[in-house]
Amino acid sequence: MSEKTNEAEMTERVLALVNNTVTLALEEPEDKREAFLVTRRQHYIDDVMRVGGTEDEANEWAEKLDRWVRDLIGLIERTGGADGGKA
């Protein structure tokens, strides 16, 4: 498998992870959403550590994913998508 194929597959997996997290977060009541996102962030850290990443790498990865997820949730909410696409 080529490096480009590996990169494309990894990109698809990361996008699927973000999409799944955003979807699940939006299904949570607003008062429980923050706790859900904190738990997911810890899962990201745990996953990186499990495959041999350093603590710094794990935290960096989790920070990037968390920021991406929160930004996407904000965008969806601002445009009405979380309420059935009333944008």
Helices and strands as residue ranges (DSSP letters): H 3-27, H 30-50, H 55-78, G 81-83
